Amino acid sequence: MRGVLLVNLGTPKAPTTQAVRQFLNAFLSDRRVIQMPPWLWQPLLKGCILPFRGPHSAKMYQQVWTKQGSPLLTITQAQTAQLQALLPNMRVRYAMSYSAPTITTALDEMASAGVNTLTVIPLYPQYSTTTTASIHDAVHRYYSRQHNSPTLHLYSAWWDTPAYLDALSANITHQLAGQAYDHVLFSYHGIPQSYQDQGDPYYAQCVATTAAVCARLALTVPHSISFQSKFGPAKWLTPATKDNLRALAAAGKRRVAIVTPSFVADCLETLYEIGIENTAAFKAAGGETLLRLRPLNTDPAFIQALAALCTAY
């Protein structure tokens, strides 16, 4: 039997301080995410960051939480169900790196079901050591403890697959139809500059993604790239999205469309950081409208692009 495992970052169980602290503790304890030595980092995490960031982040989650729960979780569940419908002869499941269902739980289920060929798709189109590599670590760690392993197909990056680029471009075109805008900003999740300096290809893949999409869109207005979601005092990829938006407003750009290609599902970073926080910053700087374009979410063309990845082997 063939299996497919979609993996995303994860989400708190609830928009509460305790649940957010538990999620952040798991996320920020990953050495792929924070490369600082544990003996130095863990006291800072437990003693300074979690006590203060937990309540602050919980308030943000409360503003985007839905009746169904975490947007990231419910969208990932829907993506999985749609992909399963397209691939009835495969066992399609999802997992989260830092929340339930865990990668270990999902792989246990695959083993119990007799899956002997497994495709793992990190739900990150662009590769980074902070995201995709962590998933690869978890999968290899799991099978290093097993007496049997399926034939594994682990995707590293799939930003350059035509089906994904076509789906993303069509999604943008559909949302921009009939809208007035004078600039398109491509905002990607940031990573520390030091990671790029060490060889992480993420930045180059973000630039290439933007170029490929713009070629398909044939944009008639200017566009630019920025990076969001900075954490901690270290230098991250620049320009920062909020700084870029303020600069655009100061330059007279009144209606900016913002695209988030590194996110395939709405989450805190798209709904709150872009939709609320950065929108307010743009307007405070003189901007009129920040048109937040939804990620691919459950777009049928995107699910078809995922199916193409699953059947490529």
C-alpha positions in Angstrom: 0.0 0.0 0.0 1.2 3.5 -0.8 0.9 6.3 1.8 1.1 10.1 1.7 1.9 12.2 4.8 1.4 15.9 4.7 3.3 17.8 7.4 2.8 21.3 8.7 4.2 23.2 11.6 1.5 22.8 14.2 -0.7 24.9 16.4 -1.8 25.3 20.0 -4.6 23.1 21.2 -6.5 26.2 22.3 -6.0 30.0 22.3 -5.0 29.9 26.0 -1.8 31.0 27.6 -1.1 27.4 28.9 -1.7 25.8 25.5 0.3 28.4 23.6 3.2 28.0 26.0 3.2 24.3 25.5 3.2 24.7 21.7 6.0 27.4 21.8 8.1 25.3 24.1 8.0 22.4 21.7 8.6 24.6 18.7 11.4 26.7 20.2 13.2 23.7 21.7 13.9 22.3 18.2 17.7 22.7 17.5 16.8 23.3 13.8 14.8 26.3 14.8 17.0 27.7 17.5 20.7 26.8 17.0 21.8 28.3 20.4 23.4 25.7 22.8 20.6 24.2 24.9 22.4 24.9 28.2 22.2 28.6 27.3 18.9 28.7 25.4 16.6 26.6 27.6 17.0 28.8 30.7 16.1 31.8 28.5 13.2 30.0 27.0 11.7 28.8 30.2 12.6 31.8 32.4 12.1 34.8 30.1 10.4 34.0 26.7 7.6 31.6 27.6 6.3 33.6 30.6 5.9 36.7 28.5 5.4 35.5 25.0 2.8 32.9 26.0 0.1 35.4 27.2 0.9 37.8 24.3 0.6 35.1 21.6 -2.6 33.7 23.2 -4.3 37.1 22.7 -3.3 37.0 19.1 -4.6 33.5 18.6 -7.9 34.5 20.2 -8.4 37.0 17.4 -8.1 34.4 14.6 -9.5 31.3 16.3 -12.8 30.0 14.7 -15.7 27.9 16.0 -14.0 24.9 14.4 -10.7 25.6 16.1 -7.3 26.6 14.8 -7.4 27.8 11.2 -4.2 26.0 10.4 -5.5 22.7 11.8 -8.9 22.8 10.1 -7.5 23.8 6.7 -4.8 21.1 6.9 -7.5 18.6 7.8 -9.6 19.8 4.8 -6.5 19.6 2.5 -5.9 16.0 3.6 -9.5 15.0 3.0 -9.5 16.5 -0.5 -6.3 14.9 -1.4 -7.6 11.5 -0.1 -10.6 11.9 -2.4 -8.3 12.4 -5.4 -6.1 9.5 -4.4 -8.5 6.8 -3.2 -5.9 4.0 -3.6 -3.4 5.7 -1.3 -3.6 6.3 2.5 -3.4 10.0 3.0 -2.8 11.5 6.4 -1.4 14.6 8.0 0.9 15.4 10.9 2.3 18.4 12.7 5.9 19.0 13.8 5.0 20.5 17.1 1.5 19.5 18.0 -1.0 16.6 17.5 -1.1 14.4 15.5 2.6 14.1 15.7 4.8 12.7 13.0 5.5 9.7 15.2 1.8 9.0 15.6 1.1 9.3 11.9 4.0 7.0 11.0 2.8 4.5 13.5 -0.5 4.4 11.8 1.1 4.1 8.4 3.1 1.1 9.7 0.0 -0.5 11.2 -1.9 -0.1 7.9 0.9 -1.9 6.0 2.1 1.1 4.0 5.3 0.0 2.2 5.8 3.1 0.0 5.5 6.5 1.7 5.7 10.0 0.3 6.3 12.7 2.8 5.4 16.2 1.7 6.4 19.1 4.0 3.8 21.8 3.5 6.5 24.3 2.8 7.1 25.0 -0.9 10.6 26.5 -0.2 13.2 24.5 1.7 14.7 25.7 5.0 16.6 24.0 7.7 14.1 25.6 10.1 11.2 23.8 8.6 11.7 21.0 6.0 14.9 19.8 7.5 13.3 19.4 10.9 10.6 17.1 9.3 13.2 15.0 7.6 15.0 14.7 10.9 11.8 13.4 12.6 11.1 10.9 9.8 14.7 9.5 9.8 14.7 9.4 13.6 11.5 7.4 13.6 12.7 4.8 11.1 16.2 4.5 12.8 14.3 2.8 15.7 12.3 0.5 13.5 13.1 -3.0 12.2 11.4 -2.3 8.9 11.1 0.8 6.7 9.0 1.6 3.7 10.4 2.9 0.5 10.6 6.6 1.3 10.1 9.7 -0.9 10.8 12.8 1.1 10.3 16.1 -0.7 12.7 18.9 0.1 11.3 21.7 -2.0 8.6 21.9 -4.6 8.2 25.6 -5.3 9.4 25.0 -8.9 6.8 22.4 -9.9 4.6 23.8 -12.7 1.4 22.7 -11.1 2.1 24.6 -7.8 3.3 27.7 -9.7 0.2 27.6 -11.9 -2.1 27.2 -8.9 -0.5 30.0 -7.0 -0.6 32.3 -10.0 -4.2 31.5 -10.7 -5.1 32.0 -7.1 -3.5 35.5 -7.1 -5.1 36.4 -10.5 -8.6 35.4 -9.2 -8.3 37.5 -6.0 -6.8 40.6 -7.8 -9.6 40.6 -10.5 -11.5 43.8 -10.2 -9.3 45.2 -7.5 -7.4 48.5 -7.7 -3.8 48.2 -6.5 -0.5 50.0 -7.2 2.0 47.5 -5.8 2.2 43.8 -5.1 4.3 42.7 -2.1 5.4 39.1 -1.8 5.9 38.4 1.9 7.7 35.3 3.0 8.3 33.9 6.5 11.7 35.0 7.5 14.7 33.1 8.8 17.9 34.3 10.6 20.5 35.8 8.3 23.1 33.5 9.8 21.2 30.5 8.5 21.4 31.8 4.9 25.1 32.6 5.5 25.6 28.9 6.4 24.1 27.7 3.2 20.3 27.6 3.7 18.8 28.0 0.2 15.5 29.5 1.4 16.2 33.1 0.3 17.2 32.1 -3.2 14.1 29.9 -3.5 11.8 32.7 -2.4 13.3 35.1 -5.0 13.0 32.4 -7.6 9.4 31.7 -6.6 8.5 35.4 -7.0 10.2 35.6 -10.4 8.3 32.5 -11.7 5.0 33.8 -10.4 5.5 37.3 -11.8 6.4 35.8 -15.2 3.0 34.0 -15.2 1.1 37.0 -13.9 2.6 39.5 -16.4 2.3 42.2 -13.7 1.8 45.8 -14.9 2.5 47.3 -11.4 5.7 47.2 -9.4 6.4 44.4 -7.0 8.8 43.6 -4.2 9.8 40.9 -1.7 9.9 41.1 2.1 10.2 38.8 5.1 7.9 38.6 8.1 7.6 37.0 11.6 11.0 37.9 13.0 11.7 36.4 16.4 14.5 37.5 18.8 17.3 40.1 18.5 19.4 38.4 15.8 19.5 39.8 12.3 16.9 38.2 10.0 16.4 38.4 6.3 15.5 41.8 5.1 13.6 43.9 4.3 11.0 43.3 7.0 7.5 43.2 5.7 6.3 45.9 8.2 9.2 48.2 7.3 8.5 47.6 3.6 4.8 48.5 4.0 5.6 51.7 5.8 8.1 52.6 3.1 5.6 51.9 0.4 3.0 54.1 2.1 5.6 56.9 2.5 6.3 56.6 -1.2 2.7 57.2 -2.0 1.5 53.7 -2.6 -2.1 53.7 -1.3 -3.4 50.3 -2.3 -1.0 47.4 -1.9 -1.8 43.7 -2.5 0.2 41.3 -0.3 0.8 37.7 -1.2 2.3 35.1 1.2 3.7 32.3 -1.0 5.5 30.4 1.8 2.2 29.7 3.5 -0.2 27.2 2.0 -2.8 27.6 4.8 -4.1 30.5 6.7 -2.6 30.8 10.1 -1.5 33.3 12.8 1.1 34.8 10.5 -1.4 35.5 7.7 -4.5 36.2 9.6 -3.2 38.3 12.5 0.3 39.4 11.5 -0.6 40.5 8.0 -4.4 40.9 8.3 -4.4 42.9 11.5 -1.0 44.0 12.7 0.7 44.9 9.4 -2.6 46.4 8.0 -2.7 48.8 10.9 1.0 49.7 10.4 0.4 50.4 6.7 -2.6 52.6 7.3 -0.8 54.4 10.1 2.0 55.3 7.7 -0.5 56.8 5.2 -1.6 53.7 3.2 -5.3 53.3 2.3 -5.9 49.6 1.7 -3.8 46.5 2.3 -5.3 43.8 0.2 -4.4 40.5 1.9 -4.6 37.7 -0.6 -5.5 34.3 0.9 -3.0 31.5 0.6 -3.9 28.5 -1.5 -5.8 26.8 1.4 -8.3 24.3 -0.2 -8.1 25.6 -3.7 -8.8 22.6 -5.9 -5.9 23.4 -8.2 -3.5 23.3 -5.2 -4.8 19.9 -4.2 -4.2 18.7 -7.7 -0.7 20.0 -7.4 -0.2 18.0 -4.3 -1.6 14.9 -6.0 0.9 15.4 -8.8 3.7 15.3 -6.2 2.3 12.1 -4.8 2.1 10.4 -8.2 5.5 11.6 -9.5 7.2 8.4 -8.2 
